[in-house]
């Protein structure tokens, strides 16, 4: 009788290592060949910190990125749309703290036309008034929808309350209703003129046998584009407001659930403790239904469908964030229980919790990075943050060997940082007794105005 084979632990997995090719204009090209992934994922990072936006025009960088394909000196927006549709090109654009992110999904045989159109948009985008007006209206509608969503509203109120009002992180990357309303084509042209190839990165991931001349094609298109001669500066640290230790209530009478959002200082991905330590911490405290927050708040108390904890890295430093919605009638006890769970000292974290969380982070990585777009997104993120290209592999290696003492010490460091900033979006009548939790002075803000935070 044949014996059943023994199942051993999976072999350590490494993130795909890209080939690095310098381009003529000073950009670098990162190439990853993934056989069988016939839709290529192209990403471009262009350094253009939103902190450089002129005061009162916050959101111009994001709107400029979204308007790049709305017309050039060679093609109208309709013609560009027809060309991209005819060749099966999917286009995406966004902005972050450090700069602009552009993305294309295209079959290998159409890579040349996709790169030519991308280069045309970078070189000669025209920003027609009618199209900019349309995109501005769309952005204002998006802002209204975000404002109506309690979760997004809580995040926005936290940003306004937590960060120093003198610094750009005090406002959302995409701007506010007031700043977006005044944006014009000229504002977008000014931001476009500041795009530079210096410090920029192009990422191409997929089955490169479908595009055998990929390097030459990239070099002759995006790699030949110059842009501004100035080198974009790096964003500075995001300072915490002197008044951050407080509880902010955004009143929404009658709301069936209360959105809870807590934040305090956290690490960036360069932390000497290793970013993997915080991935494990997030998982065991609030990253899954079996994590501590859900185990108590959902399974034992029935207060919520789910509360999550995570670490949000920035260029320098970051934030520790806890967010979720709870039953309105359980607002105060749910917040009290959340604070109690978060006050667990490092030694209170168990070996089993660390091992289970570490195994989940390490063993699910191959699935998280199984597609070309996931690999491309991670690489362009690493490039945008100025991190080493083997950061994911090194992080996973650290995770596999993590010990409880290291995880506990990292959590104690978070606990010893500045106090929580607490935001509640919900029915004011359901917050009676909040002052007894000692979570800083309570401020009730206008539903439509964060300006005084």
N, C-alpha and C positions, 0 to 999 in steps of 0.2 A: 504494500500500500504506500502510495506516494505521500510523504509528509507535507503538510501545509507549509509554504515558505514563510520565514520570519520577516516581519515588516520592521524595518529600521527607520531611524529618523532621516528626514530628507537631507540631501547634501546642501551645504551652504550655497546660496545663490548670490550672484553679483549683478549689479546694474550694468546694462550694456555700455561698453567703453567706446566713446566716439573717436573717430579719426579727426584730427585738427588740421585744417588747411588755411593758411593765411591768404587773404584776398588782396587784389591790387590796391584797393582803397583804404586798407587798414582794418577792415572787418576780419573776423575769423569765421570760418565755416566749420561746423561740427556735423560729421556724417556718421550715421549708424545704419548698417545694412541689416534688415530684418527680412529674410527670405519668406515669401508667402504673403507679406503685407503689401498688396499691390496698389493700394491708395497711399500715396506718399503724403507725409505730414511735414509741411514747411513752416518754420517759425522764425520771426525776426524780432530781436530786441534792439531798440534804439534808445540810448540814454537821453532822457529829457525830464528831469525831476519836476513833479508838479509844484514843488516849493518855489520854482522859478516863475510861476505864473504871476502876472501883474495883479496886485491886490484889487479885489472886486471882479476879477474875471475867472475865479476858480471854476473849474470844469471845462476850460477852453482846450486843455490837452486831450481829454477824452472825446469831446465833440469833434476836434480836429481829426483824431484817429478814425472816428466813425465816418467822417466826411471825405476821406481820402479817395474813395472810389465813386464819388458823386460827380465826377467830371474832371477832365484834364485839358491841356491845350490841344491835344490830338483827338480826344473822344468826349462825347457827352456822357452824362451818367447813364442814359438809356443804352447807348452803344456799349459802354463797359459792362452793363448788366447782361446784354445780349451775348457778348463775347464770353463772359464767365459762364453763363448758362450753357452755351453751345459746346464748351469744352469741359463741362462738368467740374468747374472750379468752385469750391466753397470758400468764402472769404470771411474772416473775422478780425476785429480790431478792438483793442482796449488800452487802458492806461493804468499805471500803478505808481507807487511812491517814487520809483527810480526812473520810469520812462514809459515808452510806448511798446506794446506787444502787438505784432501782426501775425496772422495765421492763415495758411492756405492748405486745403486738402485737394489733391489732384492726382489723377492717374499718371503714371510715369511718362506715357507718350505725349502728354500735354504739359509737361513741366516747363518746357521752353516758353510757351505762350503765357503761362501763369507768371513766370518770373519777369517776362517782358512787361506785362500789365502792371505788376507790382512796382517795377522800377519806374514805369511811366507815372504812376501815382506818387511815388516819392519825389520824382524830379519836377513834375509840372502839374500837380493838382491845382484846380482853379477855384474851388469853393464857390460855386454859383450862389447868388443871393437866395434864389427860390429854394434850392436844395438845403442850404444852411437853415433857412427859416423853417422848413419842414422838419429837419432833424432836431432843431431846437424845440419845436412844439412837441415832438415825440419824447424828447428828454424830459420836458416839463410834465408830460403825462406820466412817464415812468416815475418821476419824483413824487407825484401825487399818489400813485399806487403804492410806492414804498412807504410813504407817510401813513397811508391807511393801514398797512400791515403792522400789527403790534410788535412782532419780532424785530422788524427793520426799524420801526420807530424807537424801540428800546436801544438798539445799537447806535442809532444816530444821537439819541439823547446822551448815551454814555460817552461817545466821542466828544460831544460838546462840553460835557461836565469834566471829563478826565484830562484832556490835553490843554496845555497852556493856550489861551486865546490868541497870543501873539504868533503862534506857530501854525504852519499849514495843516498838520494833522488834526487840528481843532475842527476843520471842515471836511466833509466827504470828498474823496478823490474826484467824483463827478460833479462837484459843486452843489449849490443850493438853488432853490427856486429864484431867489433874488439875484444870484450871480449869473445863472444860466440865462435868465430873462434878458440880460443886457448884452449877451454875446452876439457879435456880428461876424461877417465874412472876414473883415479886416483882422479881428482878433485871432481867428483861425489861421489866416495867412501868416501872421506874425509868429505864431507857434510853429507852423510848418517850416518857416524859414530858419528855425533854430535846430531842426533835425540834422544830425551829423552821423557820418559813418565811423567816426573815431570812437572806439570803445564799444562798437555795435557787434552783434553776433547773429549769424544765420545758422539755423538748425535744419537739417534734412534727414528724415527717418523713414525707412520703408524698404521695400525690395528694390535695391539700386540696380539690379540687372534689367529692370524696366526702363532705366534712364542711365545708360552706360556713359554718357558724356555729361553727367550731372555737374561735376566740378567745373568743367569748362563753361557750361551754360550759366552757372551761378556767377563765375568770375566775369563773364562778358555782360552780365545784366546788373544785378544788385551789387556785384563786386566792383563795378565800374562807376557806380553812383557816388558822388562826393558829398553833397549836402553842405552844411555850414562848416567853416574852418575852425570854429571855436570848439573846445572840448567841454562837454557838459560836466558841471560840478556834481559831486555826490551830495545827496540830502543829508542834513545834519540830524542830530538826535532829536527824538520827539519828547519834549519836556512835559512833565506832569504838572497839572495846575496846582497852585498853592491851595486851592479850595476843593481838591478832588475828593477828600474824605467827607462824603456826605451821601444822603439818600435823596434821589430825585424822583418825584412822582409825576407822571404824565397822566392826568385824569381822563378816564373814559367811562363815565357812568353807565352802569348796566352791563358792562363787559362780563361775559360768563367765565372767562379765565383771566388771570393776571400774568403778564409777561414779566419774568424776573431776569435781570441782567447784572452780573457782578464782574468787576474787573480790578486788577491790581498789577504791579510791575511783574514782568516775566523776562525770559532770556531771548536772545536772538540765536541764530543757527551757528554762531561762532563761539558759543558758550564753552568755557574750559571743561565743564562737566559732561559735554557731549550732547548733541541734540537728541540722540536716541534715548537718553535718560528721561527726557521730557515727553517723548512719544509714549514711552511706557507708563509714565505717571498719568498722562491724559487718559490712556486706555483703562488703567485700573481704577481711577477715581471717577471718571465720567465719560468714557468713550464707548460704552456698550451697555446693553440691557442688564448684564450681570455685574457691572461696575458698582462701586459703593453708592453713588448718588441714586441711581435707578433702583438698586436693590432695596434701599430704604424708602425713598420718596414714592416710588411707583409700586413695588411689590408689597412692602410692609404697611405703608401709610395710605396708599391710594390717592396721593395728592396730584399726580401728574401722569402724562403719557411718556414723558422722557425729559431729562435734564442732562445737558452735556457740558463737559469741561475740556478746554483746549488751550494751547499756547499759540499766540499770534506773533511771530517774529517780525521785526522791522529791520531796517538797515542797521540801526544801532539800538539794542534793547528790544523789548517787546511787551506784550501784555498777557496776563493769565485771565482767561474769560470763562465764566460759567453762565449758561443761558438755557431757558426753557419756560414753558407755560405751566401754571398750576391752577387748580380749582380756585375760583374767586373767594369762596368762603373759607379756604385754607391758606390764604395769602401769608398771613403773619406766622402761623405755625410752620408752614413749608419753608419760609425764609429762615426761621430760627433753626429748623432741622438741617437745612443746607449749610448754614454757618457752623453748626456743630460738627457736621461731617468734614467740612473743609478745615477744621481746627485740629484734625488728627495729627499728632506729632509724627515725625519720621519713623521712630521705632515702632509705632503702631501699625505700620505697613508690614504685611506678612510676606514670607518667602514665597508662598503659594501664589499670592496675588502678583508678585513681580514676575514669577516664572510664567504664569498663564498669560499675562499681558505681553511679556517679551516674546513668547512663542507666537502669539497672534500677529504681532507687528512683523516679526521676521519671516514667518511662514506664509503669510498672505502677500508678501511683497511681489513674488512672481506674477500673481494674478492682477495686482494693481498696475503693474507695468507690462502687461501682456500685449498691448496694442501700440502701434506707431505713434498715435496722437498722445498717449500717456507718456511715452518716453520723450517725445519732442517737448511736451509741456514741462516736464521736469527739467530737462536740459536748459530750456530757455529761462526757466525760473532760476536755476543755479547761475547761469550767465548774468542775468539781471542783478542778482545779489552779490556777484563777484566771488562766488564760492568755487572750490575745486570741483572738477568734473567727476571725481570719484567719491563725492560726499555721500551719496546714497549708499554705496558699498561700504564705506567706512562706518557709517551710522548703523547699518545692519550688523556689521561685525561687532560693534560695541554692544548692541542690543542683545546679541546672542550670549554675551558673557557678563551681562549685568548682574550685580549682586544687590541684595536688599539694602545694605548699608549705604551704597552710593545713591540709590533712589530716594531713600529716606532723608539723606543729607540735602539732596536737591530740593525736596519738598519743604524741609525746614527753612531753607534759604528763601523760598517763596513766601512762606508764612511770616518770616521776619521782615519782609519788605513793607512798603507803605500799606496802610489799611485799604480795605475794599471800598471802591466806589459802587454804590448800589442804585440801580434804576428799576422802577416799577411802572408798568403801563397797565392801568386797570381802574376799577371802581374805587373811588376814595373812601366810600363807606365800608369797604372791606379791609381797610388798613388800620383799623382801630387797635391800639396797643403796639404800634410799630416803634414808637420812641423807646420802649423798654428793651429793645434789642441792642441798643447802643451802637448803631451803625452810622453815626455822624448826624449832623443837623439835617432836618427834613426840609426840602424845598419843593413846592408845587409849581410847576411851570405851565405856561400857556400851551395848550394843545398844538397851536400853530407857530410857536415862536421859541426857539432855543437861544436867542441872541443874548439873553442876560445870564446864561450859564457861564 
